[in-house]
Amino acid sequence: MSTPKSCWECVKKRRVCDAALPHCQKCTARGIACPGYDGKPLRWLNPGQTRSKGYRAKTEARALASAQQTTRVLARAAMALPPQLHYSGAALAEAVVYYNKMIAPDMVAIPWAAHDLYALEKAYIPYMPPVILESIICSSLAHKILQTSHNMPSDESLVLVKRLQQHRGTTIKLMTDELEGDWGSVTDVTLASMICFLLTEMHHCVSPIWKSHCDAIHAVLDARGGLRSQIADAVEMEPLFRYYVATEILGASTSPNVSLHKAEQLLDIVDLLPGLFGEAITTSIPCPAPLLQETILITHRRAVNSLTEPSKEEAFIALKTILNRIRSFSVESWIEDVEKAQNRIITEAGMEEEASSYRLPQGHQHWLQIGFVYQAAVAMYCLSSLCNTTYTDSTSVSSDPQEEQLSFIKESCRRSLLGNLKELASGSEEHPRKMVLWPLIMAGLVSETDADGSRSFVLSELVWLSRALGTASPLIACELLKRLWTTPNTKTQRCWDDLFDRPYCFTI
């Protein structure tokens, strides 16, 4: 066995290590626990902190500096508050009632299923970890602020905002304490707390550091044997894993410069999606698993193309291969499978009579529209991200048959996406209308003009979604789209990565 040259602490500090065994004497003399010479120790980087020294790393660090400062201020404020202000029995009881009534039903596409998947049973609350309870309070407060602030006096709204800041600070402190020590020994309870905290942060969008949370969750999963083994061993956590995986997949689609490493992490789980999501619709993101798989493949192709620019012919072949699979996906067959799975769940639960109103409606019109919406949205992501705008500009005239073909397909998908979104918006049922946040973003990102009213429609739907769901991410999307639409494009070819100034995630 070769003699070690330097321990990891000396490498980090750029010191000359004495390579003593079993521990470096320089670390011992400084009172530092020597990390040894073998595997590099795992560390959760703070928001905005990075190992990369390039321009991109400095840009990301500056973009997240304000969020990092906010986190520190809130954490210090939480530590300074008396414990009874963090939460009380009354505050928790109020938050749980509010959460079960106003938030849990929107966590699934079929409202009654929330009772088993995401609603909180009062009998279990005393045994739940503080991080999850604080996250529930944060979600309830943020939801109430967004749903009622337009009708609420400003002083009452300010009280809610201050309470949200206090509880978020407490949550951050509790989460930090939970993650002290070896991440490989992190318990299921702590892992569940991390995912709940991620969903809470995305829900009220206090800071743009959702990606840091996802990276931390992924690191913990890796330390525990990887997501694949966790899905097999912790079946009771599948509902949370579904939201975490959907966040990673759809978040990558609206993030700039996705690394090949991150794209390959997603590619590693592509075969898990049918089993994880199944045929029943058990999240508020009713995107069929095969289309989620194609979304991963598109993101991976983006990452590969960013490293080695393909020829026009190679890019066309890769794009068409994925696009053909997306367009050949049968929404009608998917609906049949969903109906069978839904009926099986109802029968197994013994709820035939009381749940009859929650079966898929006769004709499945809403679900057909939702299926076509996600199919068209994934196709638009494929067309817009895997080739430049010169290839896919539907208003341009080209003599190249390939460009003409892609332009025709893009316009067809755009019309299908907008048409079905408008049908859902004008329908009598509000719940299906809440399930299409990510497709709405896709429709806005590829909208070239407002001549047909598409931009105005997207913005109005996003404002409605924010109020209906009690979540801030649709308003963040409004700001992103307005900035894109009013910023002149100085490049002859604007690529997909140019659309985003930072990682965005539009799932809940």
Secondary structure, 3 states (H helix, E strand, C coil): CCCCCCCHHHHHHCCCCCCCCCCCHHHHHCCCCCCCCCCCCCCCCCCCCCCCCCHHHHHHHHHHHHHHHHHHHHHHHHHHCCHHHHCCHHHHHHHHHHHHHHHHHHHCCCHHHHHHHCCCCHHHHHHCCHHHHHHHHHHHHHHHHHHHHHHCCHHHHHHHHHHHHHHHHHHHHHHHHHCCCCHHHCCHHHHHHHHHHHHHHHHHCCCCCHHHHHHHHHHHHHHCCCHHHHHHHCHHHHHHHHHHHHHHHHHHHCCCCCCHHHHHHHHHCHHHHHHHHCCCCCCCCCCCHHHHHHHHHHHHHHHHHHHCCCCHHHHHHHHHHHHHHHHHCCHHHHHHHHHHHHHHHHHHCCCCCCCHHHCCCCCCHHHHHHHHHHHHHHHHHHHHHCCCHHHHCCCCCCCCHHHHHHHHHHHHHHHHHHHHHHHHHHCCCCCHHHHCHHHHHHHHHCCCCCCCCHHHHHHHHHHHHHHHHCCCHHHHHHHHHHHHHHCCCCCCCCCHHHHCCCCCCCCC
